[in-house]
Amino acid sequence: MSKKLLSHSVKILKLGTWIGGILAALVVLVVAVVIIFLVLIQEPLEAQLSELSDLDVKITKPYFDFKDGDLFLKIDKLEVFNIGSVPNSNPLGGQKSLVVAVDNLKWDAYLYLYSLFTDIYNPNKISIDVLTLDLNAIQSNIEFGANQVQTLAALPNSEIFEFLKVLDIKKMFVKGEQNIEIAPILITANNKQLTLKITGQSLNLGVLESNTSKVDIIATISNAQSADVLLNLPISISNEELSITTNVKFTNQAGDNVVEFESFLAQIPANKLINYLSPKFVGDDVYTWIKQSFLAGTLQDSKLKIKQNLSKSSDAQVQFSSQLKALELKFDADWEPLKKLNASLELDGKRMTVMVHDSKLNNMALNAIKIQIDDISQQDLDAKVTGKINTQSERLVEFLKRAPLDKSIHEMLNSINLSGRVNGDMHSVIPLDERELILDIDLSLKDNRLSVLDDKVVIEGYNSKLAFHHNKITATGSGKIRGKLFDIRINPNNKADDHERIFGVELIDSSSGFKAYITKQLDQSWRGRVESKSAKGNVAVFPNEKGIPNVRLLGLKVISLDAIKGNWKITPEDFPSMHLSAKNIRINEDIFPDFSVKLVSKDSVLSINNLQFEGFGVSKKVLSFKGAWDGKHTQLSAKAKGKNLAEFLQRLKVKEKVTGGEFDFDVSLACECAPWNMNYQDITGHLDINVKKGVFTDQDPNIGRILSLLNIKSIAKRLSLNFSDVTNKGFTY
């Protein structure tokens, strides 16, 4: 039994040895066959691929791979060379140029391996890790014409569809004037239809940056083409934010090959548009401007049409249209953005036009605004803006205050108040680079109200033609001041003080010969020059941030006091509080003493404080008056006390001989009139004089003559210390 068992065991061992040896031999044989087979198929495969492409195809390191029960033919590198000369090189050199490089090609081999010797259209799927296409290596005289289009259109009926059941390219690089990286490509063939899908492509077409939006692109070539069209190629571009439908059509028109491109985008957020544009195609300046300008809103119903004659050297016909809805547009870095912009955008050839239906800028409504770029292909692009203005003057002034204009313009606008209706034209040039914006405005103001000096000078019924050019405001018009009509000019050109003033206003009354020129200076002071038949002089106003302003009257010459008397319809409210001083004043031929006074306007009363005349006083103290004017009544009072009336009178320049004495002086006067209309016949009040031991030698002691010192008609003579008409006769006391 044991012998039999041992004998059978030996037989089994021998059989196993034979089987193992046979299997080992089979493995060696298979490996040898595969190696020999790969060597055998490499040249036929290169030859057939070269014949198919009319190029020189080279394969490096082909080998088989088994995975999950499938057999794959893998090629480390496949290179395609242009047999012709390299562009820009010596054509006699016979140098080949690399056109296409394929890295890590994998080819499904489901069918019989021997078919590779005779037919390369059997494989089911090809996948490529990296495909590189060098456009620089392609001859520049190769044109894309009717033959190429017909070849492309015939693809669905070609046997190549059996070869291109599935072509999967994980990454593709295109080298040329601009290097382009293309996202994964999947080409599939089904029912005589070829479909190309690119997943996650950046329309920037440069390096796939993480901060740019990606889209999926699907293009389809069908064998169902119309008779009058060489090729119709529908394309869709989409992601979660947008959906673009596109159609590319190749036709033959009058013997010329023509391509037409039509695209439609229903809607896209304005601030997302930059994610789908490339600076390589729109230019760096336009790209930067769009990126900074489109803040909010949407672009709707956007249509793009491009038509190009491929048979002739001519510019493409480009048309684009879009509706801008509730757009917020930052058109210039220094300006506030346009808000709630509703407009139509049209691009016809090289000219782009935007018609603004309504919008708001600096809180002012804008309507019927036209924006135009004459030639978008040029460098240093400018957008020309024209439009109508029809609004309230207050809104226009506020609009200009909020605009980034010259500092002097802002200071001028802050110095005036304007109200009423205004209409006119606006012209602007907005550069799409770092150059400064140009703004020109021509306006017509009708029945407006203009005021300056904190509403102290008011012009009613102001009608004017106002212009803003070269960062300067000018105006010519007319209006009424205190019911009197004046010609009014703002920043007149006939003055030589442009470099000194912020702005100026000229007032002219031709009927009376009155002229006034008021300016605001660079030091923030106000200056004025007044001329009339009865008076002329200068005034200067110096603002005081911590208190009331200082006002100076300089060189005032009055021909007659009667000329300034009358009802001027002036109230205490018309006078601002001020420190007023006057120098070098002449009335008739008399010199009026310099004086200073503090005027305080409050509660409809103008208070007169510390009215002092130079050289008019007691001992070393200047005589000070005080009083008030409430619009109907004027009051003045003064007190003086001294030990030597003679000295006091001498200071009044009474030249007659005076002796004595100690005095006490208290006067309080009033009249039912304005200060400039005071007359001693209308004065009421009291005068208390206590004197001791004095004498006027050879003078007439008529108290009426003493009181005539207060006659407002002769105030210039009194304050010039001329009392000869009063003291022509003497009296004692």
Secondary structure, DSSP 8 states (H G I E B T S, - for coil): -HHHHHHHHHHHHHHHHHHHHHHHHHHHHHHHHHHHHHHHHHHHHHHHHHHHHTSEEEEEEEEEEEETTEEEEEEEEEEEEESS--TTS-GGG---EEEEEEEEEEEE--S-GGGGGT-SS---EEEEEEEEEEGGGS-TT----HHHHHHHHTGGGSTHHHH-SEEEEEEEEEESSS-EEE--EEEEE-SSEEEEEEEEEETT-SS--TTS-EEEEEEEEES---TT-SEEEEEEEE-SS-EEEEEEEEEEETTEEEEEEEEEEEEEEGGGGGGG--HHHH-HHHHHHHHHHEEEEEEEEEEEEEEEESSS----EEEEEEEEEEEEE--STTS--EEEEEEEEEEETTEEEEEEEEEEETTEEEEEEEEEES-TTSSS-EEEEEEEEEEEHHHHHHHHHTS---HHHHHHHTTEEEEEEEEEEEEEEEESSSS--EEEEEEEEEEEEEEETTTTEEEEEEEEEEEEETTEEEEEEEEEETTEEEEEEES-TT-S-TTTEEEEEEEEETTTTEEEEEEEETTS-EEEEEE-SSEEEEEEEE--TTS--EEEEEEEEES-GGGG-S-----GGGS--EEEEEESEEETTEEE--EEEEEEEETTEEEEEEEEEEEEEETTEEEEEEEEE-SS-EEEEEEEEES-HHHHHHHTT--S-EE---EEEEEEEEESS-GGG--GGG-EEEEEEEE-S-EETT----HHHHHGGG-GGGHHHHHTT--TTT-SS-EE-
